[in-house]
Amino acid sequence: MNVKSRLFSRPAMDGDGVNIRRVADFNRLLLDPFLMVDEIRSDDKSDFIGGFPPHPHRGIETFTYIRKGGFEHRDQMGNVCAIRAGDVQWMSTGSGVIHSEMPLADAKDGLHGFQIWLNMPAADKMRPARYEDSTATEQRRYENSTGALFYPLAGQWQFEGQSRQGLIQGLAANGAVADLMLAAATADTEAGRASLSLTERGFVGAYIYDGALLGIDDVRYERGEYLLLQSGELELVAANEGAGVLLFAGEPVGEKIVHMGPFVMNTEAEIRQAIEDYQAGRFGKLQASIPAH
């Protein structure tokens, strides 16, 4: 595993007082085509019960993955869906989306999930919005001889020499996301490891959400770190406690952006237009929903 650079997640707050940890780069675009990763993780309802009331987006794609608990998604296109553990949800917001994400009332065991932002190329930023989720799709996880579990969430992957397809296809910039769970060492076995072929990807990244990874000379990379990796044949090795890793791959968009809140466009004028369109009601209207709490 050749680590080119490492970023560190930071505490933040979003929505109606939701506590998160965030890795974001809207300036140097080191994560291109990805822009941001938010991790929500708590067994304390006060950290997330406020959820994310109705808000707009333009010019990005949002990809949500739930590991524990769940959210109810609503948008102005008429989509209403409960996203639960193992589910993913994708919105290509294009010219405009209004949506809300509220914690499910029947989620009793806390919440752990991620929302990922991808940049859209300028040529696609004003196309009609698209929505898809995996709630009706079979969840498939793949295990290797070390007990590593690979869960392809989006795009195409090569895991242990086999092609594996994610739950959702068609993300911007050939984006791909996967969850890799590496087993802890035992008295009889070493910690888990896994091989992935990423030779033709312009961007490869890994966010550690559990345990730790070992790099060259047994350098430890800990929970909360986002690693920018060299593309190629990738060998991921867990420390003794095991590791949980969210993997990212894609092709950099390579365009200058302007970011303001929920909008990511290419010029200041486009940002002003997005604000004007939203304030004028041109994004549509979200049907009122009853808060989950």
Secondary structure, 3 states (H helix, E strand, C coil): CCEEEEEECEEEEECCCEEEEEEECCCCCCCCCEEEEEEEEECCHHHCCCCEEEEEEECEEEEEEEEECEEEEEECCCCEEEEECCCEEEEECCCCEEEEEEECCCCCCCEEEEEEEEECCHHHCCCCCEEEECCCCCCCCEECCCCCEEEEEECEEEECCEEEECCECCCHHHCEEEEEEECCCCCCCCCCEEEEEECCCCEEEEEEEEEEEECHHHCEEECCEEEEECCEEEEEEEEEEEEEEEEEEECCCCCCCEEECCEEECCHHHHHHHHHHHHCCCCCCCCCCCCCC
